[in-house]
């Protein structure tokens, strides 16, 4: 579990645009903490920190780690699809977003991301 002071430090770094410091801190946390001790909420928080700090590849890797333990998590799939879009892997992102929209058609954010993905493909 990530301590509250550490979470606050990460939030402060992001708020003050110290994005590289935030990403370095996240990497340090992940290297020092075995997966068995990390809970999904902590991983999700770290993924959001990486995403906000424009560490899209790192955020994507964290989403994949979450999916290893929660393979049906549409939220983790959605977060991964956003990272894939940012890193240019539109085909994988499209596939994930189609899966999400088919299972939860009312999820407007997933519909919007899928639309943007298809727009980028020129479809």
GINOR-V294545 format. One record per pair of residues at least 24 apart in sequence whose C-alpha atoms are under 8 Angstrom apart, sorted by the first residue. I is the first residue (numbers start at 1). GAP is how many residues later the second one is. Records with the same first field share a line. If there is no record, write none. Layout:
I = GAP, GAP
This chain:
1 = 36, 37, 38, 41
2 = 40
10 = 39
11 = 38
14 = 35, 38, 39
19 = 34, 35
20 = 33
22 = 27, 28, 31
23 = 26, 27, 30, 32
26 = 24
40 = 26
51 = 32
56 = 27, 28, 30, 31
57 = 26, 27, 30
59 = 24
60 = 24
74 = 26
78 = 32
82 = 31
85 = 32
90 = 27, 31
93 = 24
94 = 24
